[in-house]
């Protein structure tokens, strides 16, 4: 356990944490009383089944009688905001425990990357094998790790969207570095596409980095080469009488690394001339449809989730979704096929679709500059002199 990359890399660091655990008992009691009282005043006999204080939200599970329609409750969101004196409108969703309402905490807890990785190891330890590719995203309000398995046919590729101030940059870096911590560089390699040259230049020359590409034409070529590589991998697997990378790894004893292609700003490609945009779209469609079984995965990020940039064909091939705070309901729809991301708190607060569980709310970990630097130094390619 002592030799996990995140532990070795941070061994010498003096880490100071800001969080002070607060007692929310009185505040919860006060909010519950106000809610129940105001619902009753409006002819709604609704009780609170359970209240949970999460890192970024307070969640109330509502006990709604059978003769009250859910719409009657959800349509009251602005009234509830006034009743409880909130800065933001509450959001509603339903899970197996019933309908719940989330209100954003004024003083969200910070989930530090290194503490988050400890929870990832504890909760997902058994799932982290060469057969899968777990990408940890953050924690849900109950401190359960939210992750996506890119090796799963249900969620082989990920679309990430979020506006300025949403925490997209920190979230993306924490996903990349957590994958680097969980998997050996011989099993996972990254191709970074960064036309603005601001997000991924630090990953140049790292153990898990195959390429960092900053030129658009070079990036388009690299995508087309990955389509060819995908076909070559299928030919290799065919010769071994296996149909996907998992079978190849477990039955042949041979090794082929998974490749994760990360685009920082997808809008930069789709706003190019028509021919370039078409080449990108074609390559992404082919990779989106077929690349998972060959061990090639896409993480496509955009600050501008508009239908003309991430069109229906592209979205259809990116079933994993991570929505950080969106500019409006339309942008939220493009990322997660529903409204809601426009009401998020920012700073890593997210809604994710990572499988068959519907939309999950969570918060991504905070990666301090010193922790990020220590990890990047740890993952530098070692040059051995003979």
C-alpha positions as CSV (number, residue, x, y, z in Angstrom):
1,X,0.0,0.0,0.0
2,X,2.8,2.4,0.8
3,X,4.1,2.5,-2.8
4,X,0.9,3.9,-4.4
5,X,2.1,6.8,-6.7
6,X,0.0,9.4,-4.8
7,X,1.6,8.4,-1.5
8,X,5.2,8.3,-2.8
9,X,4.8,11.6,-4.7
10,X,3.4,13.5,-1.7
11,X,5.5,12.0,1.0
12,X,7.7,15.0,1.4
13,X,4.9,17.6,1.2
14,X,3.6,19.5,4.2
15,X,-0.1,19.6,3.4
16,X,-2.4,22.1,5.2
17,X,-6.1,21.6,5.1
18,X,-8.7,24.4,5.4
19,X,-11.8,22.3,6.3
20,X,-13.3,22.7,9.7
21,X,-16.1,20.1,10.3
22,X,-19.3,21.9,11.2
23,X,-22.2,20.7,13.3
24,X,-25.2,21.0,11.0
25,X,-27.8,19.6,13.5
26,X,-29.5,23.0,14.3
27,X,-29.4,24.2,10.7
28,X,-31.0,21.0,9.4
29,X,-33.7,21.1,12.1
30,X,-34.5,24.7,11.2
31,X,-34.7,24.0,7.4
32,X,-36.8,20.9,7.9
33,X,-39.3,22.8,10.1
34,X,-39.6,25.6,7.6
35,X,-40.1,23.2,4.7
36,X,-42.8,21.1,6.4
37,X,-44.6,24.2,7.7
38,X,-44.7,26.0,4.4
39,X,-45.7,22.9,2.5
40,X,-48.7,22.5,4.9
41,X,-49.6,26.2,4.5
42,X,-49.9,25.5,0.8
43,X,-52.1,22.4,1.2
44,X,-49.3,19.9,0.8
45,X,-48.9,17.3,3.6
46,X,-45.2,16.5,2.9
47,X,-42.8,15.2,5.5
48,X,-39.0,14.8,5.5
49,X,-38.0,11.1,5.4
50,X,-34.2,11.7,5.8
51,X,-31.7,14.6,5.5
52,X,-28.1,14.2,4.5
53,X,-25.4,16.8,4.6
54,X,-23.0,16.2,1.6
55,X,-19.8,18.0,0.8
56,X,-21.6,20.5,-1.5
57,X,-25.3,20.0,-1.0
58,X,-27.9,19.3,1.7
59,X,-30.2,16.5,0.5
60,X,-33.8,16.1,1.8
61,X,-35.7,12.9,0.9
62,X,-39.4,13.8,0.8
63,X,-42.3,11.6,2.0
64,X,-45.0,12.5,-0.6
65,X,-48.5,11.0,-0.1
66,X,-49.9,9.0,-3.1
67,X,-52.5,11.7,-3.9
68,X,-49.9,14.4,-4.5
69,X,-48.3,14.6,-7.9
70,X,-44.5,15.0,-8.0
71,X,-45.0,18.0,-10.4
72,X,-46.9,19.8,-7.6
73,X,-43.7,19.7,-5.5
74,X,-41.1,20.4,-8.2
75,X,-43.1,23.4,-9.5
76,X,-42.6,25.0,-6.1
77,X,-38.8,25.3,-6.4
78,X,-38.8,29.1,-6.5
79,X,-41.2,29.3,-3.5
80,X,-39.0,26.9,-1.6
81,X,-36.0,29.2,-2.4
82,X,-37.9,32.1,-0.8
83,X,-39.1,30.1,2.2
84,X,-35.6,28.9,3.1
85,X,-33.8,32.1,2.1
86,X,-31.5,30.4,-0.4
87,X,-29.1,31.9,-3.0
88,X,-29.9,29.2,-5.5
89,X,-33.1,27.4,-6.6
90,X,-33.2,23.8,-5.1
91,X,-33.1,20.9,-7.6
92,X,-35.2,17.7,-7.5
93,X,-34.5,14.2,-8.7
94,X,-35.7,10.6,-7.9
95,X,-33.7,7.5,-7.0
96,X,-34.6,4.2,-5.5
97,X,-35.3,5.9,-2.1
98,X,-37.8,8.2,-3.6
99,X,-37.9,11.9,-4.5
100,X,-35.2,14.1,-3.1
101,X,-34.4,17.8,-3.1
102,X,-30.9,19.2,-3.1
103,X,-30.0,22.7,-1.8
104,X,-26.5,24.1,-2.4
105,X,-24.4,24.6,0.8
106,X,-23.2,28.2,1.3
107,X,-19.9,26.7,2.8
108,X,-19.1,23.6,0.7
109,X,-16.4,21.3,2.0
110,X,-13.3,20.9,-0.1
111,X,-12.5,17.3,-1.2
112,X,-8.7,17.2,-1.5
113,X,-7.3,15.0,-4.3
114,X,-5.1,13.0,-2.0
115,X,-8.0,12.2,0.5
116,X,-10.2,11.4,-2.5
117,X,-7.6,8.9,-3.8
118,X,-7.7,7.2,-0.4
119,X,-11.5,6.7,-0.8
120,X,-11.1,5.5,-4.4
121,X,-8.6,2.8,-3.2
122,X,-10.9,1.8,-0.3
123,X,-14.2,1.7,-2.3
124,X,-13.1,0.6,-5.8
125,X,-9.9,-1.4,-5.0
126,X,-11.3,-4.7,-6.3
127,X,-12.4,-3.1,-9.6
128,X,-9.0,-1.6,-10.4
129,X,-7.5,-4.3,-12.7
130,X,-5.9,-4.4,-16.1
131,X,-9.3,-5.6,-17.5
132,X,-11.0,-2.3,-16.8
133,X,-10.3,1.4,-16.9
134,X,-11.8,3.2,-14.0
135,X,-11.9,7.0,-14.2
136,X,-12.8,8.5,-10.8
137,X,-14.9,11.6,-11.2
138,X,-15.7,12.7,-7.6
139,X,-17.8,12.0,-4.6
140,X,-21.6,12.0,-4.3
141,X,-23.4,13.7,-1.4
142,X,-22.9,10.5,0.7
143,X,-19.1,10.5,0.1
144,X,-19.5,7.5,-2.3
145,X,-17.0,7.6,-5.2
146,X,-18.6,8.4,-8.5
147,X,-16.6,6.8,-11.4
148,X,-16.9,5.7,-14.9
149,X,-15.5,2.4,-16.3
150,X,-14.3,3.3,-19.8
151,X,-13.8,-0.4,-20.5
152,X,-17.6,-1.0,-20.0
153,X,-19.6,-1.1,-23.3
154,X,-22.2,1.1,-21.7
155,X,-19.8,4.0,-21.1
156,X,-16.7,3.7,-23.3
157,X,-16.2,7.5,-24.0
158,X,-16.9,10.6,-22.0
159,X,-18.2,14.1,-22.9
160,X,-17.3,16.8,-20.4
161,X,-18.9,20.3,-20.5
162,X,-18.8,23.3,-18.3
163,X,-18.6,27.0,-18.4
164,X,-16.0,29.4,-17.0
165,X,-15.8,29.0,-13.2
166,X,-17.3,25.5,-13.3
167,X,-14.1,23.8,-12.3
168,X,-13.6,22.0,-15.6
169,X,-9.9,22.4,-15.7
170,X,-9.3,21.1,-12.1
171,X,-11.8,18.3,-12.7
172,X,-10.1,17.2,-15.9
173,X,-6.6,17.2,-14.4
174,X,-7.9,15.2,-11.4
175,X,-9.4,12.6,-13.7
176,X,-6.1,12.3,-15.7
177,X,-3.9,12.1,-12.7
178,X,-6.1,9.7,-10.8
179,X,-6.0,7.3,-13.8
180,X,-2.2,7.7,-13.9
181,X,-2.1,6.8,-10.2
182,X,-4.3,3.8,-10.6
183,X,-2.8,2.2,-13.7
184,X,0.7,1.4,-14.9
185,X,2.0,3.3,-17.9
186,X,2.4,0.0,-19.8
187,X,-1.4,-0.5,-19.4
188,X,-2.7,3.0,-20.1
189,X,-1.3,5.7,-22.4
190,X,-2.7,9.2,-23.1
191,X,-2.9,11.3,-26.3
192,X,-3.5,14.9,-25.3
193,X,-5.0,17.3,-27.9
194,X,-4.6,20.9,-26.7
195,X,-5.0,23.6,-29.4
196,X,-4.9,26.5,-26.9
197,X,-1.6,25.1,-25.3
198,X,-2.8,25.9,-21.8
199,X,-4.1,22.7,-20.3
200,X,-1.9,19.8,-21.2
201,X,1.6,21.1,-21.9
202,X,2.6,19.9,-18.4
203,X,2.0,16.3,-19.5
204,X,4.7,16.3,-22.1
205,X,7.4,13.8,-21.3
206,X,5.4,11.9,-18.6
207,X,5.5,8.1,-18.2
208,X,1.8,7.7,-19.3
209,X,2.0,10.3,-22.2
210,X,2.2,9.1,-25.8
211,X,1.8,12.5,-27.4
212,X,0.8,16.1,-26.6
213,X,-0.6,17.7,-29.8
214,X,-1.2,21.4,-30.1
215,X,-1.6,21.9,-33.9
216,X,-5.1,21.3,-35.3
217,X,-3.9,19.7,-38.6
218,X,-1.6,17.4,-36.6
219,X,-4.5,16.5,-34.3
220,X,-6.8,15.6,-37.2
221,X,-4.0,13.4,-38.6
222,X,-3.5,11.8,-35.2
223,X,-7.2,10.9,-35.0
224,X,-7.1,9.3,-38.4
225,X,-4.0,7.4,-37.4
226,X,-5.9,6.1,-34.3
227,X,-8.7,4.8,-36.6
228,X,-6.0,2.9,-38.5
229,X,-4.4,1.7,-35.2
230,X,-7.9,0.5,-34.1
231,X,-8.2,-1.6,-37.3
232,X,-4.7,-3.0,-36.8
233,X,-5.6,-4.0,-33.2
234,X,-8.7,-5.8,-34.5
235,X,-6.5,-7.6,-37.0
236,X,-4.1,-8.7,-34.2
237,X,-7.0,-9.8,-32.0
238,X,-8.5,-11.7,-34.9
239,X,-5.4,-13.7,-35.3
240,X,-5.6,-14.7,-31.6
241,X,-9.3,-15.6,-32.0
242,X,-10.4,-13.0,-29.4
243,X,-12.9,-10.2,-30.0
244,X,-11.9,-7.5,-27.5
245,X,-8.9,-6.2,-25.5
246,X,-10.1,-7.9,-22.2
247,X,-10.1,-11.3,-23.8
248,X,-6.7,-10.5,-25.5
249,X,-5.1,-9.6,-22.1
250,X,-6.6,-12.5,-20.2
251,X,-6.2,-15.3,-22.7
252,X,-2.9,-14.5,-24.6
253,X,-0.7,-13.2,-21.8
254,X,0.4,-10.5,-24.2
255,X,0.0,-6.8,-23.5
256,X,-1.4,-3.8,-25.5
257,X,-2.0,-0.5,-23.6
258,X,-5.3,1.2,-23.6
259,X,-5.2,4.6,-25.2
260,X,-7.1,7.6,-23.8
261,X,-7.5,10.5,-26.2
262,X,-8.3,13.8,-24.3
263,X,-9.5,16.9,-26.2
264,X,-9.3,20.1,-24.3
265,X,-11.5,22.3,-26.4
266,X,-13.6,20.5,-29.0
267,X,-15.1,23.8,-30.3
268,X,-11.7,24.7,-31.8
269,X,-12.0,21.7,-34.2
270,X,-15.7,22.1,-35.2
271,X,-15.2,25.9,-35.9
272,X,-12.5,25.1,-38.6
273,X,-13.2,24.9,-42.3
274,X,-15.9,22.4,-43.3
275,X,-13.5,19.8,-44.6
276,X,-11.4,19.7,-41.3
277,X,-14.6,19.6,-39.2
278,X,-15.9,16.7,-41.3
279,X,-12.7,14.8,-41.0
280,X,-12.8,15.2,-37.2
281,X,-16.4,14.2,-37.0
282,X,-15.9,11.1,-39.2
283,X,-12.9,9.9,-37.1
284,X,-14.7,10.5,-33.9
285,X,-17.8,8.6,-35.1
286,X,-15.6,5.6,-36.1
287,X,-13.7,5.6,-32.9
288,X,-16.9,6.2,-30.9
289,X,-18.6,3.2,-32.5
290,X,-15.8,0.7,-32.6
291,X,-12.8,1.7,-30.5
292,X,-13.8,0.5,-27.0
293,X,-13.2,-3.2,-27.7
294,X,-9.8,-2.3,-29.2
295,X,-8.9,-0.4,-26.0
296,X,-9.1,3.2,-27.4
297,X,-11.3,5.7,-25.4
298,X,-12.2,9.4,-25.9
299,X,-12.7,12.1,-23.4
300,X,-14.0,15.2,-25.2
301,X,-14.3,18.5,-23.3
302,X,-15.9,21.7,-24.3
303,X,-16.7,25.1,-22.6
304,X,-19.3,25.7,-25.4
305,X,-21.7,22.8,-25.4
306,X,-23.9,23.9,-28.3
307,X,-25.7,21.5,-30.6
308,X,-23.8,22.8,-33.7
309,X,-20.4,22.0,-32.0
310,X,-21.3,18.7,-30.3
311,X,-23.8,17.5,-32.8
312,X,-26.3,14.6,-32.4
313,X,-24.0,12.1,-34.2
314,X,-21.0,12.9,-32.0
315,X,-23.1,12.9,-28.8
316,X,-24.6,9.5,-29.7
317,X,-21.1,8.0,-29.6
318,X,-20.2,9.6,-26.2
319,X,-22.5,7.8,-23.8
320,X,-20.6,8.8,-20.6
321,X,-21.5,12.4,-19.6
322,X,-20.1,14.8,-17.1
323,X,-21.8,18.2,-16.8
324,X,-20.2,20.9,-14.7
325,X,-22.0,24.2,-14.3
326,X,-23.5,25.1,-17.6
327,X,-24.4,28.6,-19.0
328,X,-28.1,27.7,-19.4
329,X,-30.6,24.9,-19.8
330,X,-29.9,24.4,-23.5
331,X,-26.2,23.8,-22.8
332,X,-27.2,21.4,-20.0
333,X,-29.4,19.5,-22.4
334,X,-26.5,19.1,-24.9
335,X,-24.3,17.5,-22.2
336,X,-26.7,15.4,-20.2
337,X,-29.9,15.4,-22.3
338,X,-31.8,17.3,-19.6
339,X,-31.8,20.6,-17.8
340,X,-30.2,21.0,-14.3
341,X,-26.5,21.7,-14.9
342,X,-27.3,25.4,-15.2
343,X,-28.3,25.3,-11.5
344,X,-25.1,23.7,-10.2
345,X,-22.9,25.6,-7.8
346,X,-19.7,25.7,-9.9
347,X,-16.2,24.8,-8.5
348,X,-16.5,21.1,-9.4
349,X,-20.2,20.5,-8.6
350,X,-21.4,18.1,-11.3
351,X,-24.1,15.9,-12.7
352,X,-22.9,12.7,-14.3
353,X,-24.4,9.9,-16.5
354,X,-22.0,7.0,-16.1
355,X,-24.1,3.9,-16.7
356,X,-27.6,2.7,-16.2
357,X,-28.1,4.6,-12.9
358,X,-29.5,7.8,-14.5
359,X,-28.0,11.2,-13.5
360,X,-25.8,11.3,-10.3
361,X,-24.8,14.5,-8.5
362,X,-21.3,14.8,-7.2
363,X,-18.4,17.0,-6.6
364,X,-14.9,16.6,-8.1
365,X,-11.8,16.7,-5.9
366,X,-9.7,19.8,-5.5
367,X,-6.2,19.5,-6.8
368,X,-3.9,22.1,-5.2
369,X,-1.0,23.5,-7.3
370,X,1.6,21.8,-5.0
371,X,-0.1,18.4,-5.2
372,X,-0.4,18.6,-8.9
373,X,3.2,19.6,-9.2
374,X,4.4,16.8,-7.0
375,X,2.4,14.2,-9.0
376,X,3.7,15.6,-12.3
377,X,7.3,15.4,-11.1
378,X,6.7,11.8,-9.9
379,X,5.4,10.9,-13.4
380,X,8.4,12.4,-15.3
381,X,10.0,9.9,-17.6
382,X,13.3,8.8,-15.9
383,X,16.4,9.2,-18.1
384,X,19.0,6.5,-17.1
385,X,22.6,7.2,-18.1
386,X,24.5,4.1,-19.1
